[in-house]
Amino acid sequence: MKPLNDVIASCPPSGIRRFFDIAAEMDDVISLGVGEPDFVTPWRIREAGIYALEHGYTTYTSNAGLPELRRLICGELEKRYAAQYAWDTECLITTGVSEGLDLALRVLLNPGDEVVVPEPCYVAYEPCVSFAGGTPVRVATRWEADFAIDPATVEAAITPRTKAILIGSPANPTGAVQPRAALEGLVRLAEKHDLYLISDEIYDRLTYDDTHVCLGAVPGARERTVVLGGFSKAQAMTGWRVGWICAPQAVAELCVRVHQYTMLCAPHVSQIAAVEALKEADGDVREMVADYDRRRRVFVKGLREIGLECPEPGGAFYAFPSIRSSGLDSETFAERLLHEESVAVVPGNVFGPSGEGHIRCSYATALPQLEEALVRIDRFLGSLR
């Protein structure tokens, strides 16, 4: 048989899924791993989806998505972050942010182009760059600096083949929110070296101490920035698969072109539910964010009290404590914690070399579960002493 695609065949399976496939076979496991809200989609959003289904909204929409939804998204970006995009030419509804990332990379990259990826980062970033024909170039961030991106370090990684810089803020796995100064530095680099910027902002509403900065609203960024967002996290709509891209018209048009030949459109029923989410569910979002914030404070305080240093996550719903004091590497720590205390976490090294010595813990789970997890982690640490 002729060989299959070399790039895809050489891509390892997700380091996140391996641990949770094991956990699924065990009893009494507390899972702090999968990046999914433990809230059910708010009722008013589900009701809009039910109404759409009952009334026969089961057809394709336009490739770019429902006009009403695109208007609302662009209106939200302008109202919240002063980011201005034309709903009819610069906004596309995608089947989740994952498709949005894939489309953006396919449109921006030619074979061999390099993309600078600050890490630790979401596990899909590097594979998606490779699948689009590009070459990911890692740039380390440091937990001592709260995983802020250093523009000087990024610039040192830029070569004549560099085409784009890909970031996520608020970030998975660290919960880091990039300060405005770092984002402004990246924009200056992009202008200086004629680069594109791709900004994954799926956790934009999940910020706690500072106001989210949309990269597309930073002066000088708009004409070279692709902003990605969606409804999975803040609106607890992971299974509905609705995301969006806002980008300069030339980029957005080509994203629609790929989208129309591959995905055609995001699900009609899901788009109608997303309209309801933007029009009527802001109060639900605020309540969920407040609950995440309460869990964040309890969990991070608990980690520190049992002896694990932990940067304060400014956004998303992840803590990324250091486990270096245990004397174990990340993989060993996560495996032993799962088998000995039935707590599932993700080893930090799956998010890049800078993640070694850390574990990712999602606090998108009920507070009693988080408190019990802290008890078990403490007991595990005690067994190592």
C-alpha positions in Angstrom: 0.0 0.0 0.0 1.2 3.5 -0.7 2.1 5.5 2.4 -0.5 7.9 3.9 0.1 11.6 4.5 3.5 11.9 6.3 2.6 15.1 8.2 -0.6 13.6 9.7 1.0 10.2 10.3 3.8 11.8 12.3 1.5 13.9 14.5 1.1 12.2 17.9 -2.3 11.7 19.4 -3.5 14.4 21.8 -1.7 14.2 25.1 -4.9 15.3 26.9 -7.1 12.4 25.6 -4.7 9.7 26.7 -5.2 10.4 30.4 -8.9 10.7 30.2 -9.3 7.5 28.2 -7.6 5.8 31.2 -9.7 7.8 33.7 -12.9 6.7 31.9 -12.2 3.1 32.8 -11.7 3.9 36.5 -14.2 4.4 39.4 -14.4 7.5 41.7 -12.2 9.6 39.5 -12.2 13.4 39.9 -11.5 14.9 36.5 -9.7 18.2 36.4 -8.7 17.8 32.9 -11.1 18.3 30.0 -11.5 22.0 29.1 -15.3 22.0 29.1 -17.7 23.9 31.3 -19.6 21.8 33.8 -22.6 24.0 33.3 -25.4 22.9 31.0 -26.1 25.4 28.2 -28.5 28.0 29.8 -32.2 27.2 29.3 -33.1 30.2 27.2 -30.4 29.2 24.6 -31.6 25.6 24.6 -35.2 26.8 24.2 -34.2 28.8 21.1 -32.6 25.7 19.7 -35.7 23.6 20.4 -37.9 26.3 18.8 -35.6 26.4 15.7 -35.8 22.6 15.4 -39.5 22.4 15.9 -40.1 25.1 13.3 -38.0 23.4 10.6 -34.8 25.5 10.7 -32.9 22.5 9.5 -31.5 23.8 6.2 -28.2 25.2 5.2 -27.5 28.9 5.9 -25.4 31.1 3.7 -21.8 29.9 3.8 -20.7 32.9 5.9 -23.5 32.3 8.4 -26.7 34.0 9.5 -26.6 37.8 8.9 -28.2 38.5 12.2 -25.6 36.5 14.1 -22.7 38.2 12.2 -24.2 41.6 13.0 -24.5 40.7 16.7 -20.9 39.4 16.9 -19.5 42.5 15.3 -21.7 44.7 17.5 -20.4 42.9 20.6 -16.8 43.3 19.6 -17.2 47.0 19.0 -19.2 47.6 22.2 -16.9 45.6 24.5 -13.5 46.1 23.0 -13.8 48.9 20.4 -12.8 46.4 17.7 -14.5 47.3 14.4 -15.3 44.7 11.7 -17.9 44.8 8.9 -20.4 42.0 9.5 -21.0 41.4 5.8 -17.4 41.3 4.5 -15.2 40.6 7.5 -17.0 38.1 9.7 -17.6 34.3 9.1 -19.4 31.8 11.3 -17.5 28.6 11.7 -18.1 25.1 13.1 -16.4 25.9 16.4 -13.2 27.8 16.9 -11.2 24.7 15.9 -12.5 25.1 12.3 -11.8 28.8 12.5 -8.1 28.2 13.4 -7.8 25.7 10.6 -9.3 28.0 8.0 -7.1 31.0 9.1 -3.9 28.9 8.9 -4.8 27.4 5.5 -5.6 30.9 4.1 -2.5 32.6 5.5 0.2 30.0 4.9 2.1 28.7 1.9 4.1 25.5 2.2 7.2 26.1 4.4 6.0 29.3 6.0 6.8 29.6 9.7 4.4 30.5 12.5 5.8 31.6 15.9 3.9 29.9 18.7 4.5 31.1 22.3 4.2 28.1 24.6 2.9 26.5 26.8 -0.1 26.6 24.4 -3.2 24.8 23.4 -2.3 21.3 22.1 -3.9 21.9 18.6 -1.9 25.0 17.6 1.3 23.2 16.4 -0.5 20.3 14.6 -2.9 22.7 12.9 0.1 24.8 11.6 1.7 21.6 10.3 -1.5 20.4 8.7 -1.7 23.7 6.8 1.7 23.2 5.4 3.5 25.5 7.8 6.3 25.0 10.3 5.6 25.9 14.0 8.4 27.7 15.8 8.1 27.5 19.6 9.0 30.4 21.8 9.1 29.8 25.5 7.3 31.8 28.1 8.2 31.7 31.8 5.9 30.9 34.8 7.9 33.4 36.9 6.6 36.1 34.6 3.1 34.8 34.7 3.6 33.4 31.1 3.5 36.9 29.6 4.9 36.9 26.0 8.2 38.7 25.6 8.2 40.5 22.3 12.1 40.5 22.3 12.1 36.7 22.6 9.5 36.4 19.8 11.6 38.7 17.6 14.7 36.5 18.1 12.7 33.6 16.6 11.7 35.5 13.4 13.3 34.5 10.2 12.7 35.4 6.5 10.2 32.5 6.4 8.1 33.8 9.3 4.5 34.5 8.2 2.5 34.8 11.4 2.4 34.8 15.2 -0.3 32.7 16.9 -1.4 33.4 20.4 -4.2 32.6 22.8 -5.3 35.0 25.4 -6.8 34.2 27.9 -4.7 31.1 27.5 -5.1 27.4 27.7 -3.4 25.8 29.7 -2.0 28.6 31.9 -5.0 30.9 32.3 -2.6 33.8 31.5 -4.1 37.0 30.2 -1.6 38.9 28.0 -1.0 42.4 29.2 -1.7 45.2 26.8 2.0 46.1 26.6 2.9 42.6 25.4 0.2 42.8 22.7 1.3 46.2 21.6 4.8 44.8 21.3 3.6 42.0 19.1 1.8 44.5 16.9 5.0 46.5 16.5 6.8 43.3 15.5 4.2 42.4 13.0 4.4 45.9 11.4 8.2 45.8 11.4 8.5 42.3 9.8 5.2 42.3 7.8 3.6 39.5 9.7 0.0 38.3 10.4 -1.3 37.9 13.9 -3.8 35.1 14.8 -5.5 35.7 18.1 -7.5 32.9 19.7 -9.9 34.7 22.0 -12.4 31.9 22.8 -12.0 32.7 26.6 -12.5 36.5 26.2 -15.5 36.7 28.6 -13.7 34.5 31.2 -11.4 37.2 32.6 -11.4 38.0 36.3 -9.0 40.8 37.4 -8.4 42.8 34.2 -10.5 43.8 31.2 -9.9 41.6 28.1 -7.9 43.3 25.3 -9.0 42.2 21.8 -5.9 42.1 19.7 -7.8 43.4 16.7 -8.5 46.6 18.5 -4.8 47.4 19.3 -3.7 50.3 17.2 -1.9 49.0 14.1 -3.2 45.5 14.4 -6.5 45.5 12.5 -5.3 45.0 8.9 -3.0 42.1 9.8 -5.0 40.3 12.6 -7.3 37.4 12.5 -9.5 37.2 15.6 -11.1 33.9 16.6 -13.9 33.5 19.0 -17.0 31.4 19.8 -19.6 30.2 22.2 -18.2 27.0 23.7 -16.7 28.3 26.9 -18.5 31.4 28.3 -22.0 30.3 27.0 -21.3 26.6 27.8 -22.1 25.6 24.2 -19.3 23.1 23.4 -21.5 20.6 21.6 -23.3 23.2 19.5 -20.2 23.9 17.5 -20.4 27.6 16.8 -17.4 29.8 16.4 -16.4 32.9 14.3 -13.6 34.6 12.5 -13.2 38.4 12.2 -10.5 39.4 9.8 -9.6 41.9 7.1 -11.8 41.4 4.0 -9.2 39.8 1.8 -8.5 37.1 4.5 -12.2 36.6 5.4 -13.2 36.1 1.8 -10.7 33.3 1.4 -11.8 31.7 4.7 -15.3 31.6 3.3 -14.0 30.1 0.1 -12.4 27.2 1.9 -15.3 26.9 4.3 -17.9 26.6 1.4 -16.0 23.7 -0.1 -15.4 21.8 3.1 -17.9 22.6 5.9 -20.5 24.6 3.9 -21.9 26.3 7.0 -22.2 25.9 10.8 -25.4 24.1 11.9 -28.5 26.3 11.3 -30.1 25.4 14.7 -26.9 26.1 16.5 -26.6 29.5 14.9 -30.1 30.4 16.0 -29.2 29.4 19.5 -26.1 31.6 19.3 -28.3 34.5 18.3 -30.3 34.0 21.5 -27.1 33.7 23.5 -25.9 37.2 22.4 -29.3 38.8 22.7 -30.6 37.4 25.9 -28.1 35.4 27.9 -25.6 37.9 29.1 -26.9 37.5 32.6 -26.4 33.8 32.5 -22.8 34.3 31.3 -22.1 36.7 34.2 -23.4 34.2 36.7 -21.2 31.4 35.3 -18.2 33.7 35.2 -18.8 34.7 38.9 -18.9 31.0 39.9 -15.7 30.2 38.0 -14.1 33.2 39.8 -15.1 31.8 43.2 -13.8 28.3 42.3 -10.6 29.9 41.0 -9.9 31.7 44.2 -10.7 28.7 46.4 -8.7 26.2 44.2 -5.6 28.3 43.7 -5.5 29.2 47.4 -5.8 25.5 48.2 -3.0 24.5 45.9 -0.7 27.0 47.5 -1.7 25.8 51.0 -0.7 22.2 50.2 2.7 23.4 48.9 2.3 23.8 45.2 3.3 27.2 43.8 0.7 28.4 41.4 0.6 31.5 39.2 -2.7 33.4 39.5 -4.7 32.6 36.4 -6.2 35.8 35.1 -8.7 34.1 32.8 -10.1 30.9 31.3 -10.7 28.1 33.8 -7.3 26.5 34.3 -4.7 26.5 37.1 -1.2 25.6 36.1 0.7 24.8 39.3 4.3 23.9 39.5 5.0 20.4 40.7 8.8 20.7 40.7 8.9 20.4 44.5 7.6 16.8 44.2 10.7 15.7 42.4 8.7 14.1 39.7 8.4 15.1 36.0 4.9 16.1 34.8 4.0 12.8 33.1 5.0 10.7 36.1 3.2 13.0 38.5 0.0 12.9 36.5 0.1 9.1 36.0 0.8 8.4 39.7 -1.8 10.9 40.9 -4.4 9.2 38.6 -3.6 5.7 39.7 -2.9 6.3 43.4 -5.5 9.0 44.2 -7.9 8.9 41.3 -7.5 12.5 40.3 -7.1 13.2 36.6 -4.9 16.2 35.5 -3.0 16.9 32.4 0.9 16.9 32.4 2.2 20.3 31.5 4.7 19.0 29.0 1.9 18.1 26.5 1.5 21.9 26.0 5.1 22.5 25.1 8.6 22.3 26.7 7.9 25.3 29.0 5.0 23.3 30.5 7.3 20.7 32.0 7.2 20.8 35.8 3.6 21.8 35.8 0.2 20.2 35.6 -3.0 21.6 34.1 -6.0 21.5 36.4 -9.4 22.7 35.2 -11.6 24.3 37.8 -14.7 24.0 35.6 -16.1 21.5 38.0 -18.2 21.7 41.2 -16.6 23.2 44.2 -17.0 20.1 46.4 -15.1 18.1 43.8 -12.4 20.7 43.7 -12.1 20.6 47.5 -11.9 16.8 47.5 -9.3 16.9 44.8 -7.2 19.1 46.9 -7.4 16.6 49.8 -6.3 13.8 47.5 -3.5 15.8 45.9 -2.2 16.8 49.4 -2.3 13.1 50.4 -0.4 12.2 47.3 2.3 14.8 48.0 2.5 13.5 51.5 3.3 10.0 50.2 6.2 11.4 48.3 7.9 13.0 51.3 
